[in-house]
Amino acid sequence: MTTYRRSAAFIALSVTAAATAVTGVVTPPAHADGAAKAAAPATASVSALEWQPCAEDGGPASQECAELPVPLDYRRPDGPQIGLAVTRVRSDRPSARRGTLLVIPGGPGSSGVQRVTQKGQQLQRETAGQYDIVGLDPRGTGGSPKASCGLAPEDRELVNLRSWPAADGSITENVERSRRIAEACARNGGALLRSLTTANEVRDIDRFRQALGEEKLSAWGSSYGTYVGAVYAQKYPQHTDRLVLDSSGDPDPSRVEQGWLANMAVGADDRFPDFARWAADPARDAEGLRLAERAEDVRPLVLELAARLDREPKESTTAGVPLTGNRLRQAIQLALYRDSAFAQLAGLVQEARDASVKPVLPAELAGPMPDQDAAVTIGVICNDVRWPGSIPSYRRAVAADRVKHPLTAGMTVNITPCAFWKDVPVERPTRITDEGPSNILMIQGLRDPATPYSGALKMREALGDRARLVAVDHGGHGLYLGNGNACGDRAVTTFLTTGTRPKQDTYCAD
């Protein structure tokens, strides 16, 4: 479920030599209710952070960075440590400061440090200096220690890492690739890869809170970050202040990431009509991007084009990387995240239809992702929950899904490396409940391609009276301060600055 960086919820520091020798899953055993006991040491044992300036062009001038030491294995809090990259932008109005706001990125695989660089100044303005803005690079991400599966470049291509079935619906190649990736991760990943879990990210966040000297944290979680935030609120309710969940998935603990991936088929169907209306608008004529005269004709046009590319892939401007039907389908899925990507997608469709032109692939599809990005995506989704291992069940699911959701063609229910994962999760995913303070505001688009509204309603149901929901009549993924509307932004800002939420779930027109 991801704000897309390297994955949408499928999917500088180093580990010391001593740490890499640790074996075993680095999570404590589960309690009967599925919530693991927090094993972080007491506040007094957490050292203060040593902050250094780290401002980047376009980011907050006062941004600082530090290294947060955390246990590689929380069952051994005094054992090998790893250093996580953390950042802060201190309030520019100390007299108005009321607390600390944690930015929780999506992914799995996105950088909290980068997110603060991108959004820190805007958050300061919106919240009128009421918060120090902070972020953390989760294990495996950004400036934190990197895991590696040692995957071949071909296996790190997004269109292969996501299991798109063959043109005829066969999953034989997906099975072989998934098994190969799982075996490589087991062989090369080590203790760090096994430590990549939502539960450990939540423990790392609480260690960060302690190092900051804060009794409570406010937070803005986006996409996968909403699940991290919800789990934090479930495990550490006494340490939560004001929590914003922006674009949530279904928290069903029996499926977690498997459910998020399956729901993306629904999300694509919800969102595609927005692109179809845009691509049929007469205003596109002047841009050379109008795909059809009627919006209802756009979907069959791109589906037929994908089928043709299945049969006859087209040479692209990227040597050795043709535009296939599945690369077009993946490009569609990515473009649905933001309206600003519609023009690139329409241009790709036009180039694919023009025999005299080589199409230009989106950057995400023109080559393999870095091995560490692939590893963190795979690691989290496979370590969090046990996935089914029956190959025939995946074949049946793909066959049915290709008929029901042709835009995603069975990818969202197909087999992944998690079906062959060597390490069984030691703790069950946390069940999100209505037990805890009523201090959560959810904001959700009605036509979200990655975390569809129907899945977000499951999160809303689980939280009960702990939450209020602001539903926004808008397409795309991730709303606050970038892809939403004034009404939704105002609701979130009001909550963060005053603590006031709507008395009941509410609606914002686009």
C-alpha positions, 0 to 999 in steps of 0.5 A: 500500500504504498505512496509510490516510491518503489512499491504500493503495498504489494511490495549510509549506515551499515550493520556492524559485523557483530550484528550481521552474525545474529541469527533468527527472526528478530521479533518477540513471541506473540501473545494470545491476542496477537499483539507482541509485548513491547521489548524496548528498554525504559526511557532512561536507557535511551541516549540523547540524539546528536543532531547535525545540520543536513539541509538540502536544496528545496528542503527546510533550511533548519533541517537536522539529522542524527543516528538513532541506535536500536536493537537489531533484535528486540528480544536482545535489547542489549545485543547488537545495535543498528543505527537508523537515520532520523531527522527533525525540523524544529518549530520556528515559533517556540512560543507556539510549540505544543509537541512533535509531529512524526511523518510516517512514509508509505511503501514499505520502502519509502524514506521518512527523512526524504518525506520531511525534506519534501513536506517539512516547510509546508507542514510548518506553515500549515501547523503555524509552528506548533510542532517539531516535524520529525521523520525516520528512515525505516530499517532497509530504507534511505540512510538506515542499514540496507538489506540485500537479497542479491537478486538478478537485475531481471528479478528486480524489474517492477513488472517482474517483482509484481507478478503479472501473469503471462499473456495467456494467464499462465503463472508458471513463470511467476511461480519460478521467479517467486521461488527463486527470489525467496531462496535468494532472500533466505540465502543472502538477507541475514538477520537484518532482512528478517528484522524488516517488519511493521512490528519492529518499525513501530518499536523503532518509532517508540525508541525514537520518541524516547530519544526525543524526550517526548511523552507523546507523539502526533503523527501523519501516516500516509498509505502503508504508513497508516497501518504503521500508525494504527499499529503504533496507536494499538500498542502504545496508546498512552504515547499518542497525541493526534494521529492522522491516517491518510489513505488507509488499507484494510487492517485484517490481521489474517491477510494484511499486505496480501489483502492490500495487494488484492484490493488494488484491483478494485482500486484500479477499477474505481479510479480508471474512469477519471483517466478515461474522462480526462483522455476523452476531453476535447481539450486533449485535442490541442495536446495530441493526447485525446484517446477517444471521443467518448470516455466509455471508449477509453477502457476497451481501447487500452485493454485491446492495446495491451492484448496486442502488445502481449502478442507483439511487444514494441521496441521502446527507446530503452534498449533491450526493454520492450513495451509489453502488454504487462508493462503497459498495464503496470504503467496504467496502474502507476499513472492512476496515483496522480492526475499529473501523470495522466498526460504521460500515460496518454502519451505512452498509449499514443506512441504505442499505437503509432507504428513510426514511433518508439514509445518512451517508458516511464522511469520506473519501468525502464530498468531494475530497482536497486536491490536494497529497495526490492529487499525491503519491499519483499521483506516487510510483506513476507515477514509480517504474515504467513501467505498461502503456499498452494500454487493451484489456489493462485492459479484459480484466483488469477483465472477468476480475477483476470475476468473480473478485473482486466485492468490488473489482469490477475496480478493482484492475486497472483503468487509472490515470493511470500508463498515460498518464504523460508522464515515463518512469522514469529508474531501474528499481526496486530489486530486494530481495535476500538480500544484506546483514546479517541484521537484519530482522524482518517482522510480517504479519497473515494477513488484511490487506486492503491488503497481503495475506499472499500478497504479504508472502511474496514480500517474505519470499522476496526477503529470504531469511536477512536476515529472520524473519517473525512471522505473526499470525492477525489481520485488518486493516492495520498491526499493531505498537502498534495493530492487532495482538496482544500476541504480535506486539507482544512479538516486535517490542519484543523485537527492538528492545530486545535484537536477538533475533529468533525463530530461524525464522519463527513464528506468533502466534494472535489 
